[in-house]
Amino acid sequence: YSFEIGFSASPISASEGEDYSFSAVNLIFSENQQRQCVVINITDDDVMEPLESFAVQLTAFDENILLDPRQATVNISDNDSDEDESSSTGTRSSSTGTRSGKMGRRNKGR
């Protein structure tokens, strides 16, 4: 039994295309598959900015699939400082890692 999960992102204070880039995808999980990776590119610039955020959402296309959590917030921390304003190199960073959640199947008889 395979199932499909939608993965999308929406801006909160960060701007899609300026601060991060991502296109929504549908992930197909085969039986016993527990993980898939999605890449969201964070844009590096040399402009000092406050903490910015965007949300990522999971959508189940099958009512028998339970997702928890369905949404998470991603924060982008600026790595530029007053000293870096004259520098043309640097990286814009954000905390990276995996977001864990629960995914299960409902029994139709319940």
Phi and psi in radians as a Rosetta constraint file:
Dihedral C 1 N 2 CA 2 C 2 CIRCULARHARMONIC -1.853 0.35
Dihedral N 2 CA 2 C 2 N 3 CIRCULARHARMONIC 2.795 0.35
Dihedral C 2 N 3 CA 3 C 3 CIRCULARHARMONIC -2.570 0.35
Dihedral N 3 CA 3 C 3 N 4 CIRCULARHARMONIC 2.848 0.35
Dihedral C 3 N 4 CA 4 C 4 CIRCULARHARMONIC -2.087 0.35
Dihedral N 4 CA 4 C 4 N 5 CIRCULARHARMONIC 2.395 0.35
Dihedral C 4 N 5 CA 5 C 5 CIRCULARHARMONIC -2.182 0.35
Dihedral N 5 CA 5 C 5 N 6 CIRCULARHARMONIC 2.322 0.35
Dihedral C 5 N 6 CA 6 C 6 CIRCULARHARMONIC -1.542 0.35
Dihedral N 6 CA 6 C 6 N 7 CIRCULARHARMONIC 2.452 0.35
Dihedral C 6 N 7 CA 7 C 7 CIRCULARHARMONIC -2.222 0.35
Dihedral N 7 CA 7 C 7 N 8 CIRCULARHARMONIC 2.101 0.35
Dihedral C 7 N 8 CA 8 C 8 CIRCULARHARMONIC -2.391 0.35
Dihedral N 8 CA 8 C 8 N 9 CIRCULARHARMONIC 2.913 0.35
Dihedral C 8 N 9 CA 9 C 9 CIRCULARHARMONIC -2.325 0.35
Dihedral N 9 CA 9 C 9 N 10 CIRCULARHARMONIC 2.562 0.35
Dihedral C 9 N 10 CA 10 C 10 CIRCULARHARMONIC -2.469 0.35
Dihedral N 10 CA 10 C 10 N 11 CIRCULARHARMONIC 2.503 0.35
Dihedral C 10 N 11 CA 11 C 11 CIRCULARHARMONIC -1.216 0.35
Dihedral N 11 CA 11 C 11 N 12 CIRCULARHARMONIC 2.544 0.35
Dihedral C 11 N 12 CA 12 C 12 CIRCULARHARMONIC -1.953 0.35
Dihedral N 12 CA 12 C 12 N 13 CIRCULARHARMONIC -1.362 0.35
Dihedral C 12 N 13 CA 13 C 13 CIRCULARHARMONIC -1.934 0.35
Dihedral N 13 CA 13 C 13 N 14 CIRCULARHARMONIC -0.324 0.35
Dihedral C 13 N 14 CA 14 C 14 CIRCULARHARMONIC -1.399 0.35
Dihedral N 14 CA 14 C 14 N 15 CIRCULARHARMONIC 2.658 0.35
Dihedral C 14 N 15 CA 15 C 15 CIRCULARHARMONIC -1.824 0.35
Dihedral N 15 CA 15 C 15 N 16 CIRCULARHARMONIC 2.176 0.35
Dihedral C 15 N 16 CA 16 C 16 CIRCULARHARMONIC -1.156 0.35
Dihedral N 16 CA 16 C 16 N 17 CIRCULARHARMONIC 2.312 0.35
Dihedral C 16 N 17 CA 17 C 17 CIRCULARHARMONIC 1.647 0.35
Dihedral N 17 CA 17 C 17 N 18 CIRCULARHARMONIC -0.462 0.35
Dihedral C 17 N 18 CA 18 C 18 CIRCULARHARMONIC -1.837 0.35
Dihedral N 18 CA 18 C 18 N 19 CIRCULARHARMONIC -0.793 0.35
Dihedral C 18 N 19 CA 19 C 19 CIRCULARHARMONIC -1.766 0.35
Dihedral N 19 CA 19 C 19 N 20 CIRCULARHARMONIC -0.505 0.35
Dihedral C 19 N 20 CA 20 C 20 CIRCULARHARMONIC -2.667 0.35
Dihedral N 20 CA 20 C 20 N 21 CIRCULARHARMONIC 2.784 0.35
Dihedral C 20 N 21 CA 21 C 21 CIRCULARHARMONIC -2.367 0.35
Dihedral N 21 CA 21 C 21 N 22 CIRCULARHARMONIC 2.368 0.35
Dihedral C 21 N 22 CA 22 C 22 CIRCULARHARMONIC -2.886 0.35
Dihedral N 22 CA 22 C 22 N 23 CIRCULARHARMONIC 2.462 0.35
Dihedral C 22 N 23 CA 23 C 23 CIRCULARHARMONIC -2.012 0.35
Dihedral N 23 CA 23 C 23 N 24 CIRCULARHARMONIC 2.348 0.35
Dihedral C 23 N 24 CA 24 C 24 CIRCULARHARMONIC -0.966 0.35
Dihedral N 24 CA 24 C 24 N 25 CIRCULARHARMONIC 2.516 0.35
Dihedral C 24 N 25 CA 25 C 25 CIRCULARHARMONIC -2.356 0.35
Dihedral N 25 CA 25 C 25 N 26 CIRCULARHARMONIC 2.731 0.35
Dihedral C 25 N 26 CA 26 C 26 CIRCULARHARMONIC -1.894 0.35
Dihedral N 26 CA 26 C 26 N 27 CIRCULARHARMONIC 2.262 0.35
Dihedral C 26 N 27 CA 27 C 27 CIRCULARHARMONIC -1.853 0.35
Dihedral N 27 CA 27 C 27 N 28 CIRCULARHARMONIC 2.255 0.35
Dihedral C 27 N 28 CA 28 C 28 CIRCULARHARMONIC -1.829 0.35
Dihedral N 28 CA 28 C 28 N 29 CIRCULARHARMONIC 2.114 0.35
Dihedral C 28 N 29 CA 29 C 29 CIRCULARHARMONIC -1.778 0.35
Dihedral N 29 CA 29 C 29 N 30 CIRCULARHARMONIC 2.243 0.35
Dihedral C 29 N 30 CA 30 C 30 CIRCULARHARMONIC -1.524 0.35
Dihedral N 30 CA 30 C 30 N 31 CIRCULARHARMONIC 2.947 0.35
Dihedral C 30 N 31 CA 31 C 31 CIRCULARHARMONIC -0.973 0.35
Dihedral N 31 CA 31 C 31 N 32 CIRCULARHARMONIC 2.345 0.35
Dihedral C 31 N 32 CA 32 C 32 CIRCULARHARMONIC 1.273 0.35
Dihedral N 32 CA 32 C 32 N 33 CIRCULARHARMONIC -0.024 0.35
Dihedral C 32 N 33 CA 33 C 33 CIRCULARHARMONIC -1.398 0.35
Dihedral N 33 CA 33 C 33 N 34 CIRCULARHARMONIC 2.289 0.35
Dihedral C 33 N 34 CA 34 C 34 CIRCULARHARMONIC -2.000 0.35
Dihedral N 34 CA 34 C 34 N 35 CIRCULARHARMONIC -0.299 0.35
Dihedral C 34 N 35 CA 35 C 35 CIRCULARHARMONIC -2.429 0.35
Dihedral N 35 CA 35 C 35 N 36 CIRCULARHARMONIC 2.611 0.35
Dihedral C 35 N 36 CA 36 C 36 CIRCULARHARMONIC -2.539 0.35
Dihedral N 36 CA 36 C 36 N 37 CIRCULARHARMONIC 2.687 0.35
Dihedral C 36 N 37 CA 37 C 37 CIRCULARHARMONIC -1.860 0.35
Dihedral N 37 CA 37 C 37 N 38 CIRCULARHARMONIC 2.501 0.35
Dihedral C 37 N 38 CA 38 C 38 CIRCULARHARMONIC -2.259 0.35
Dihedral N 38 CA 38 C 38 N 39 CIRCULARHARMONIC 2.343 0.35
Dihedral C 38 N 39 CA 39 C 39 CIRCULARHARMONIC -1.836 0.35
Dihedral N 39 CA 39 C 39 N 40 CIRCULARHARMONIC 2.234 0.35
Dihedral C 39 N 40 CA 40 C 40 CIRCULARHARMONIC -2.050 0.35
Dihedral N 40 CA 40 C 40 N 41 CIRCULARHARMONIC 2.090 0.35
Dihedral C 40 N 41 CA 41 C 41 CIRCULARHARMONIC -1.450 0.35
Dihedral N 41 CA 41 C 41 N 42 CIRCULARHARMONIC 2.216 0.35
Dihedral C 41 N 42 CA 42 C 42 CIRCULARHARMONIC -1.679 0.35
Dihedral N 42 CA 42 C 42 N 43 CIRCULARHARMONIC 2.264 0.35
Dihedral C 42 N 43 CA 43 C 43 CIRCULARHARMONIC -1.442 0.35
Dihedral N 43 CA 43 C 43 N 44 CIRCULARHARMONIC 2.241 0.35
Dihedral C 43 N 44 CA 44 C 44 CIRCULARHARMONIC -1.577 0.35
Dihedral N 44 CA 44 C 44 N 45 CIRCULARHARMONIC 2.314 0.35
Dihedral C 44 N 45 CA 45 C 45 CIRCULARHARMONIC -2.492 0.35
Dihedral N 45 CA 45 C 45 N 46 CIRCULARHARMONIC 3.092 0.35
Dihedral C 45 N 46 CA 46 C 46 CIRCULARHARMONIC -1.945 0.35
Dihedral N 46 CA 46 C 46 N 47 CIRCULARHARMONIC 0.489 0.35
Dihedral C 46 N 47 CA 47 C 47 CIRCULARHARMONIC -1.786 0.35
Dihedral N 47 CA 47 C 47 N 48 CIRCULARHARMONIC 2.255 0.35
Dihedral C 47 N 48 CA 48 C 48 CIRCULARHARMONIC -1.237 0.35
Dihedral N 48 CA 48 C 48 N 49 CIRCULARHARMONIC 2.255 0.35
Dihedral C 48 N 49 CA 49 C 49 CIRCULARHARMONIC -2.452 0.35
Dihedral N 49 CA 49 C 49 N 50 CIRCULARHARMONIC 2.704 0.35
Dihedral C 49 N 50 CA 50 C 50 CIRCULARHARMONIC -1.284 0.35
Dihedral N 50 CA 50 C 50 N 51 CIRCULARHARMONIC 3.016 0.35
Dihedral C 50 N 51 CA 51 C 51 CIRCULARHARMONIC -0.958 0.35
Dihedral N 51 CA 51 C 51 N 52 CIRCULARHARMONIC 2.305 0.35
Dihedral C 51 N 52 CA 52 C 52 CIRCULARHARMONIC -2.179 0.35
Dihedral N 52 CA 52 C 52 N 53 CIRCULARHARMONIC 2.716 0.35
Dihedral C 52 N 53 CA 53 C 53 CIRCULARHARMONIC -2.418 0.35
Dihedral N 53 CA 53 C 53 N 54 CIRCULARHARMONIC 2.719 0.35
Dihedral C 53 N 54 CA 54 C 54 CIRCULARHARMONIC -2.534 0.35
Dihedral N 54 CA 54 C 54 N 55 CIRCULARHARMONIC 2.826 0.35
Dihedral C 54 N 55 CA 55 C 55 CIRCULARHARMONIC -1.883 0.35
Dihedral N 55 CA 55 C 55 N 56 CIRCULARHARMONIC 2.545 0.35
Dihedral C 55 N 56 CA 56 C 56 CIRCULARHARMONIC -2.022 0.35
Dihedral N 56 CA 56 C 56 N 57 CIRCULARHARMONIC 2.446 0.35
Dihedral C 56 N 57 CA 57 C 57 CIRCULARHARMONIC -2.214 0.35
Dihedral N 57 CA 57 C 57 N 58 CIRCULARHARMONIC 2.541 0.35
Dihedral C 57 N 58 CA 58 C 58 CIRCULARHARMONIC -1.928 0.35
Dihedral N 58 CA 58 C 58 N 59 CIRCULARHARMONIC 2.418 0.35
Dihedral C 58 N 59 CA 59 C 59 CIRCULARHARMONIC -2.247 0.35
Dihedral N 59 CA 59 C 59 N 60 CIRCULARHARMONIC 2.201 0.35
Dihedral C 59 N 60 CA 60 C 60 CIRCULARHARMONIC -1.593 0.35
Dihedral N 60 CA 60 C 60 N 61 CIRCULARHARMONIC 2.308 0.35
Dihedral C 60 N 61 CA 61 C 61 CIRCULARHARMONIC -1.634 0.35
Dihedral N 61 CA 61 C 61 N 62 CIRCULARHARMONIC -0.064 0.35
Dihedral C 61 N 62 CA 62 C 62 CIRCULARHARMONIC -2.102 0.35
Dihedral N 62 CA 62 C 62 N 63 CIRCULARHARMONIC 2.172 0.35
Dihedral C 62 N 63 CA 63 C 63 CIRCULARHARMONIC -1.116 0.35
Dihedral N 63 CA 63 C 63 N 64 CIRCULARHARMONIC -0.222 0.35
Dihedral C 63 N 64 CA 64 C 64 CIRCULARHARMONIC -1.550 0.35
Dihedral N 64 CA 64 C 64 N 65 CIRCULARHARMONIC -0.003 0.35
Dihedral C 64 N 65 CA 65 C 65 CIRCULARHARMONIC -1.735 0.35
Dihedral N 65 CA 65 C 65 N 66 CIRCULARHARMONIC 2.209 0.35
Dihedral C 65 N 66 CA 66 C 66 CIRCULARHARMONIC -1.799 0.35
Dihedral N 66 CA 66 C 66 N 67 CIRCULARHARMONIC 2.282 0.35
Dihedral C 66 N 67 CA 67 C 67 CIRCULARHARMONIC -2.121 0.35
Dihedral N 67 CA 67 C 67 N 68 CIRCULARHARMONIC 2.315 0.35
Dihedral C 67 N 68 CA 68 C 68 CIRCULARHARMONIC -2.624 0.35
Dihedral N 68 CA 68 C 68 N 69 CIRCULARHARMONIC 1.995 0.35
Dihedral C 68 N 69 CA 69 C 69 CIRCULARHARMONIC -1.460 0.35
Dihedral N 69 CA 69 C 69 N 70 CIRCULARHARMONIC 2.834 0.35
Dihedral C 69 N 70 CA 70 C 70 CIRCULARHARMONIC -1.614 0.35
Dihedral N 70 CA 70 C 70 N 71 CIRCULARHARMONIC -0.337 0.35
Dihedral C 70 N 71 CA 71 C 71 CIRCULARHARMONIC -2.478 0.35
Dihedral N 71 CA 71 C 71 N 72 CIRCULARHARMONIC 2.568 0.35
Dihedral C 71 N 72 CA 72 C 72 CIRCULARHARMONIC -2.462 0.35
Dihedral N 72 CA 72 C 72 N 73 CIRCULARHARMONIC 2.709 0.35
Dihedral C 72 N 73 CA 73 C 73 CIRCULARHARMONIC -1.831 0.35
Dihedral N 73 CA 73 C 73 N 74 CIRCULARHARMONIC 2.342 0.35
Dihedral C 73 N 74 CA 74 C 74 CIRCULARHARMONIC -1.894 0.35
Dihedral N 74 CA 74 C 74 N 75 CIRCULARHARMONIC 2.218 0.35
Dihedral C 74 N 75 CA 75 C 75 CIRCULARHARMONIC -1.814 0.35
Dihedral N 75 CA 75 C 75 N 76 CIRCULARHARMONIC 2.362 0.35
Dihedral C 75 N 76 CA 76 C 76 CIRCULARHARMONIC -1.867 0.35
Dihedral N 76 CA 76 C 76 N 77 CIRCULARHARMONIC 2.031 0.35
Dihedral C 76 N 77 CA 77 C 77 CIRCULARHARMONIC -1.633 0.35
Dihedral N 77 CA 77 C 77 N 78 CIRCULARHARMONIC 2.325 0.35
Dihedral C 77 N 78 CA 78 C 78 CIRCULARHARMONIC -1.367 0.35
Dihedral N 78 CA 78 C 78 N 79 CIRCULARHARMONIC 2.379 0.35
Dihedral C 78 N 79 CA 79 C 79 CIRCULARHARMONIC -1.776 0.35
Dihedral N 79 CA 79 C 79 N 80 CIRCULARHARMONIC 0.048 0.35
Dihedral C 79 N 80 CA 80 C 80 CIRCULARHARMONIC -1.518 0.35
Dihedral N 80 CA 80 C 80 N 81 CIRCULARHARMONIC 2.502 0.35
Dihedral C 80 N 81 CA 81 C 81 CIRCULARHARMONIC -2.265 0.35
Dihedral N 81 CA 81 C 81 N 82 CIRCULARHARMONIC 3.081 0.35
Dihedral C 81 N 82 CA 82 C 82 CIRCULARHARMONIC -0.981 0.35
Dihedral N 82 CA 82 C 82 N 83 CIRCULARHARMONIC -0.634 0.35
Dihedral C 82 N 83 CA 83 C 83 CIRCULARHARMONIC -1.184 0.35
Dihedral N 83 CA 83 C 83 N 84 CIRCULARHARMONIC -0.499 0.35
Dihedral C 83 N 84 CA 84 C 84 CIRCULARHARMONIC -1.447 0.35
Dihedral N 84 CA 84 C 84 N 85 CIRCULARHARMONIC -0.135 0.35
Dihedral C 84 N 85 CA 85 C 85 CIRCULARHARMONIC -1.037 0.35
Dihedral N 85 CA 85 C 85 N 86 CIRCULARHARMONIC -0.547 0.35
Dihedral C 85 N 86 CA 86 C 86 CIRCULARHARMONIC -1.523 0.35
Dihedral N 86 CA 86 C 86 N 87 CIRCULARHARMONIC -0.125 0.35
Dihedral C 86 N 87 CA 87 C 87 CIRCULARHARMONIC -1.544 0.35
Dihedral N 87 CA 87 C 87 N 88 CIRCULARHARMONIC 2.475 0.35
Dihedral C 87 N 88 CA 88 C 88 CIRCULARHARMONIC -1.719 0.35
Dihedral N 88 CA 88 C 88 N 89 CIRCULARHARMONIC -0.004 0.35
Dihedral C 88 N 89 CA 89 C 89 CIRCULARHARMONIC -2.119 0.35
Dihedral N 89 CA 89 C 89 N 90 CIRCULARHARMONIC 2.819 0.35
Dihedral C 89 N 90 CA 90 C 90 CIRCULARHARMONIC 2.683 0.35
Dihedral N 90 CA 90 C 90 N 91 CIRCULARHARMONIC 3.052 0.35
Dihedral C 90 N 91 CA 91 C 91 CIRCULARHARMONIC -2.297 0.35
Dihedral N 91 CA 91 C 91 N 92 CIRCULARHARMONIC 2.497 0.35
Dihedral C 91 N 92 CA 92 C 92 CIRCULARHARMONIC -1.605 0.35
Dihedral N 92 CA 92 C 92 N 93 CIRCULARHARMONIC 2.237 0.35
Dihedral C 92 N 93 CA 93 C 93 CIRCULARHARMONIC -2.071 0.35
Dihedral N 93 CA 93 C 93 N 94 CIRCULARHARMONIC 2.759 0.35
Dihedral C 93 N 94 CA 94 C 94 CIRCULARHARMONIC -2.554 0.35
Dihedral N 94 CA 94 C 94 N 95 CIRCULARHARMONIC 2.793 0.35
Dihedral C 94 N 95 CA 95 C 95 CIRCULARHARMONIC -1.212 0.35
Dihedral N 95 CA 95 C 95 N 96 CIRCULARHARMONIC 2.379 0.35
Dihedral C 95 N 96 CA 96 C 96 CIRCULARHARMONIC -2.080 0.35
Dihedral N 96 CA 96 C 96 N 97 CIRCULARHARMONIC 2.819 0.35
Dihedral C 96 N 97 CA 97 C 97 CIRCULARHARMONIC 2.734 0.35
Dihedral N 97 CA 97 C 97 N 98 CIRCULARHARMONIC -2.894 0.35
Dihedral C 97 N 98 CA 98 C 98 CIRCULARHARMONIC -1.942 0.35
Dihedral N 98 CA 98 C 98 N 99 CIRCULARHARMONIC 2.511 0.35
Dihedral C 98 N 99 CA 99 C 99 CIRCULARHARMONIC -1.789 0.35
Dihedral N 99 CA 99 C 99 N 100 CIRCULARHARMONIC 2.097 0.35
Dihedral C 99 N 100 CA 100 C 100 CIRCULARHARMONIC -1.678 0.35
Dihedral N 100 CA 100 C 100 N 101 CIRCULARHARMONIC 2.623 0.35
Dihedral C 100 N 101 CA 101 C 101 CIRCULARHARMONIC -2.750 0.35
Dihedral N 101 CA 101 C 101 N 102 CIRCULARHARMONIC -3.107 0.35
Dihedral C 101 N 102 CA 102 C 102 CIRCULARHARMONIC -1.893 0.35
Dihedral N 102 CA 102 C 102 N 103 CIRCULARHARMONIC 2.448 0.35
Dihedral C 102 N 103 CA 103 C 103 CIRCULARHARMONIC -2.415 0.35
Dihedral N 103 CA 103 C 103 N 104 CIRCULARHARMONIC 2.272 0.35
Dihedral C 103 N 104 CA 104 C 104 CIRCULARHARMONIC -2.615 0.35
Dihedral N 104 CA 104 C 104 N 105 CIRCULARHARMONIC 3.092 0.35
Dihedral C 104 N 105 CA 105 C 105 CIRCULARHARMONIC -2.046 0.35
Dihedral N 105 CA 105 C 105 N 106 CIRCULARHARMONIC 2.327 0.35
Dihedral C 105 N 106 CA 106 C 106 CIRCULARHARMONIC -1.416 0.35
Dihedral N 106 CA 106 C 106 N 107 CIRCULARHARMONIC 2.532 0.35
Dihedral C 106 N 107 CA 107 C 107 CIRCULARHARMONIC -1.448 0.35
Dihedral N 107 CA 107 C 107 N 108 CIRCULARHARMONIC 2.235 0.35
Dihedral C 107 N 108 CA 108 C 108 CIRCULARHARMONIC -1.104 0.35
Dihedral N 108 CA 108 C 108 N 109 CIRCULARHARMONIC -0.411 0.35
Dihedral C 108 N 109 CA 109 C 109 CIRCULARHARMONIC -1.388 0.35
Dihedral N 109 CA 109 C 109 N 110 CIRCULARHARMONIC -0.072 0.35
